[in-house]
Amino acid sequence: CLPANQERFANGKLVTVQFHPSAQVVMTAGHDRSVSLFQVRNFSLNPKIQSIYLESFPIYKARFSMDGEQVIATGTHHSMFFVYDMMAGNIIPIPKVRGVEEKFLRNFELSPDGSFMLLIGTSGYLHLLSMKTKELISTMKVNGRCTASAFTPDSSKIYSYSKEGEVFIWDVRSRKCLHKFEDEGSLEGKCIAVSKNNQYVACGSSSGVVNLYTTDTCLKENRPKPVKAIMNLVTSATCVTFNPTTEILAVASRDTDEAVKLV
């Protein structure tokens, strides 16, 4: 296959590559302050659909909304974020979310049902926003610092992974902590993923070890035993993700070239 972004290579580090939820489109975004959309064809050229440029806003993360109509983008050093409305072609700045006191807004997750946006703040704060209005619904707090979070496939729970290696499980409706457990052997939590069939939870840490748990044990035990510890990465595990049918887990480290393993 040809490079997806053949028609417009980025001038800086790419931080996001994501397929559109329903169309044959791929998005790239990165430190060159741009978001680009390309049509994905099988073996012919992947034509560029468009690029948008965000003035003095190097992008930290960008994601399609679940209905595929918007792109949400956060910056590397900003407390604001942008919403790109693809239907109207408008770029909408969200300058300040009332009730969210954060110097930088970088990491976030979108709920699979399209209702919520979770902003991962500093000092352990998690801010739950309405996807429709981008207004604050509630704030939750973990002990220590939260490094990564993931919604369950039905959007009813949130798994939040702390820098100290603890995972907190939240009920989205009541915003109460249902349970917490220790990730075995974790020195520093880095990334977390829940499988699409809600059977497994994967936790990646700074040592490069990725622990795979069944969700049943995560909800019951304080120190669950992983069904498998994946030791293939030698640098920090910075990304874990399951394929849609929960048969493959991809683990990756951005600290070294070509550190991607499929399990």
Disulfide bonds with the S-S distance in Angstrom:
none
